[in-house]
């Protein structure tokens, strides 16, 4: 009675060939086909005694190895380019491809094992914490904004206002003093912000009918920036300034320090 031998389990014929190559420390690009074929056939004979149900793929590879072994004994064939063809080339290509896929499968398995040890928990942040907003820092709102940039926009708008004046007709009539309060102008800007969450600084100033209106509107924007109600941004020097409303205009109750609301 023979001693039972437990064979290593391989996923397929390429897995077995790769095992034999690594076991014998063989260069995969220069496989000693005779030696590998003999070892492969020994394993096949052992499998025949153990399980015939999984033999088909292994037998196909055995036939392939025997075919390569025979072709290695014959004179080498020459291709159209005059180069000698290696009967092992196709087998080497398949082994390299299989080796790459096998390595990738090990990498994926490691990732799955790592993921199995990671636990996720849905956020349970109290409502009062999730709704908390950090106080607005006026310095952050003015990042990148300099007096030079603001002055350039202001001069540009004033120049446009002056261009609208008829140089002849403007000399006629009575010049009256125009009084515009900062508080009234801030309330006017608030009304405008209720309808426009984002608007152009230049367009806002161009809506004004006089130089005094432009100046007071300019000062109103500066005050609202300091209060954190609006945020201004300018991409390039001399570009238009974009104004974006940061808080609900309905909550601008602190404007009462400038005027009594009607």
C-alpha positions in Angstrom: 0.0 0.0 0.0 1.5 3.3 -1.1 1.9 6.3 1.2 -0.8 9.0 0.3 0.7 12.3 -0.8 -1.2 15.5 -0.5 -0.6 17.6 -3.7 -0.6 21.4 -3.7 -3.7 22.9 -5.2 -3.3 25.1 -8.2 -5.9 27.3 -9.9 -5.0 26.1 -13.3 -2.1 24.9 -15.6 -0.5 28.4 -15.8 -0.5 28.6 -12.0 1.3 25.2 -11.9 3.8 26.2 -14.5 4.5 29.5 -12.7 5.0 27.5 -9.4 7.5 25.2 -11.1 9.5 28.1 -12.6 9.7 30.0 -9.3 10.5 26.7 -7.4 13.4 26.0 -9.7 14.5 29.7 -9.9 14.2 29.7 -13.6 14.4 32.7 -15.9 10.9 33.0 -17.3 12.3 34.3 -20.6 14.5 31.2 -21.0 12.5 28.2 -19.8 14.3 24.8 -20.0 11.3 23.2 -21.7 12.5 19.6 -21.2 13.0 19.9 -17.5 9.7 21.8 -16.9 7.7 19.4 -19.1 9.0 16.4 -17.1 8.1 18.0 -13.8 4.7 19.1 -15.1 3.9 15.5 -16.3 4.9 14.1 -13.0 2.3 16.3 -11.3 -0.3 15.4 -14.0 0.3 11.6 -13.3 -0.3 12.2 -9.6 -3.5 14.1 -10.3 -4.8 11.3 -12.4 -4.8 9.1 -9.4 -6.4 11.7 -7.2 -9.1 13.5 -9.3 -9.9 13.1 -12.9 -12.7 15.8 -12.9 -10.3 18.7 -13.2 -7.9 17.3 -15.7 -9.0 18.8 -19.0 -7.2 22.2 -18.8 -4.1 20.6 -17.4 -4.1 18.0 -20.2 -4.3 20.7 -22.8 -1.3 22.5 -21.3 0.5 19.1 -21.2 -0.1 18.7 -24.9 1.2 22.3 -25.5 4.4 21.6 -23.6 5.0 18.4 -25.5 4.4 20.2 -28.7 6.9 22.9 -27.7 9.4 20.2 -26.6 9.2 18.6 -30.1 9.6 21.9 -31.9 12.6 22.8 -29.8 14.3 19.6 -31.2 13.6 20.6 -34.8 15.5 23.3 -36.7 14.3 26.8 -35.7 11.8 28.4 -38.0 12.5 31.9 -39.5 9.8 34.5 -39.8 9.3 37.0 -42.7 11.8 39.4 -41.2 14.5 36.8 -41.2 14.5 36.3 -37.4 14.4 32.9 -35.7 11.1 32.2 -33.9 11.2 30.8 -30.3 8.5 28.1 -29.8 8.3 29.2 -26.2 7.4 32.9 -26.9 3.7 32.5 -26.8 3.9 30.5 -23.6 6.1 33.1 -22.0 3.7 35.8 -22.9 0.8 33.9 -21.3 2.8 33.2 -18.2 3.8 36.9 -17.8 0.1 38.0 -18.3 -1.1 35.4 -15.7 1.6 36.5 -13.3 0.4 40.1 -13.5 -3.2 39.2 -12.9 -2.2 37.0 -10.0 -0.3 39.8 -8.4 -3.3 42.2 -8.9 -5.6 39.7 -7.3 -3.3 39.6 -4.2 -3.4 43.4 -4.0 -7.2 43.5 -4.2 -7.4 40.8 -1.5 -5.2 42.9 0.8 -7.4 45.9 0.1 -10.5 43.9 1.0 -8.9 42.6 4.2 -8.0 46.2 5.2 -11.5 47.4 4.4 -13.0 44.6 6.6 -11.3 46.2 9.6 -12.6 49.7 8.9 -15.9 50.7 10.5 -18.1 53.6 9.4 -20.5 55.5 11.5 -23.0 58.1 10.4 -22.6 61.6 11.7 -24.5 62.3 14.9 -23.7 66.0 15.3 -26.2 67.9 17.5 -28.4 70.3 15.5 -27.2 73.4 17.4 -23.6 72.4 16.5 -24.3 71.7 12.8 -26.1 75.1 12.5 -23.3 77.0 14.1 -21.6 79.5 11.8 -18.3 81.2 12.7 -18.5 85.0 13.1 -17.7 86.9 10.0 -14.2 88.4 10.0 -14.2 91.6 8.0 -10.5 91.1 7.3 -11.3 87.8 5.5 -13.9 89.6 3.4 -11.3 92.1 2.3 -8.6 89.6 1.4 -7.0 90.7 -1.9 -8.9 94.0 -1.8 -6.7 97.1 -1.6 -7.5 100.8 -1.5 -5.8 101.1 -4.8 -8.2 98.6 -6.4 -11.2 100.3 -4.8 -10.0 103.7 -5.8 -9.5 102.6 -9.4 -13.1 101.4 -9.6 -14.4 104.5 -8.0 -12.5 106.7 -10.5 -13.7 104.6 -13.3 -17.4 105.1 -12.3 -16.9 108.8 -11.7 -15.4 109.2 -15.1 -18.4 107.4 -16.6 -20.8 109.7 -14.8 -18.9 112.8 -16.1 -19.0 111.4 -19.6 -22.8 111.4 -19.4 -23.0 115.1 -18.7 -23.6 117.4 -21.6 -20.7 119.8 -21.6 -23.0 122.7 -22.9 -26.3 122.1 -21.2 -24.7 121.4 -17.9 -23.7 125.0 -17.7 -27.3 126.1 -17.6 -29.7 126.0 -14.7 -29.3 126.4 -11.0 -26.9 124.3 -9.1 -28.6 123.1 -5.9 -27.0 121.3 -3.0 -27.9 117.6 -2.9 -28.1 116.0 0.5 -27.9 112.2 0.6 -27.6 110.4 4.0 -25.5 107.3 4.4 -28.3 105.6 6.4 -30.9 106.1 3.6 -28.4 104.8 1.0 -27.7 101.7 3.1 -31.4 101.0 3.3 -31.6 101.5 -0.5 -28.8 99.0 -1.0 -30.6 96.5 1.3 -33.7 96.8 -0.9 -31.5 96.1 -3.9 -29.9 93.1 -2.2 -33.3 91.6 -1.5 -33.8 91.1 -5.3 -30.1 90.5 -6.3 -28.1 88.1 -4.2 -25.1 88.8 -6.5 -24.5 91.9 -8.5 -21.8 94.1 -10.0 -20.3 97.0 -8.0 -19.9 99.0 -11.2 -23.5 98.5 -12.3 -24.7 99.5 -8.8 -22.7 102.8 -9.0 -23.8 103.5 -12.5 -27.5 103.5 -11.3 -26.7 106.6 -9.3 -27.8 109.9 -10.8 -25.0 112.1 -9.4 -21.5 112.2 -8.1 -22.8 112.6 -4.5 -25.0 109.5 -4.9 -22.0 107.5 -6.2 -19.8 108.6 -3.2 -22.5 107.7 -0.6 -23.2 104.4 -2.3 -19.5 103.7 -2.2 -19.4 104.4 1.5 -22.5 102.2 2.1 -20.8 99.2 0.5 -17.8 99.7 2.7 -20.0 99.7 5.8 -21.9 96.6 4.8 -18.6 94.8 4.1 -17.4 95.7 7.6 -20.6 94.3 9.1 -20.2 91.1 7.2 -23.4 91.4 5.2 -21.7 91.3 1.8 -18.5 89.9 0.3 -16.6 91.6 -2.5 -14.2 89.9 -5.0 -12.1 91.1 -7.9 -10.3 88.7 -10.2 -7.8 91.2 -11.8 -6.7 94.8 -11.2 -9.1 97.2 -12.8 -11.7 94.4 -13.3 -15.2 94.9 -12.1 -15.9 94.1 -8.4 -18.4 91.3 -7.8 -20.6 91.7 -4.7 -22.3 88.7 -3.1 -24.8 88.9 -0.3 -23.7 86.8 2.7 -26.6 87.2 5.1 -30.4 87.5 4.6 -31.2 91.2 4.0 -34.2 90.8 6.3 -31.8 90.3 9.2 -29.9 93.6 8.6 -31.4 95.1 11.7 -28.2 96.7 12.8 -28.7 99.3 10.1 -30.9 101.2 12.7 -27.8 102.7 14.1 -27.6 104.7 10.9 -31.3 105.5 10.4 -34.7 104.8 11.8 -36.5 102.3 9.5 -40.0 103.2 8.3 
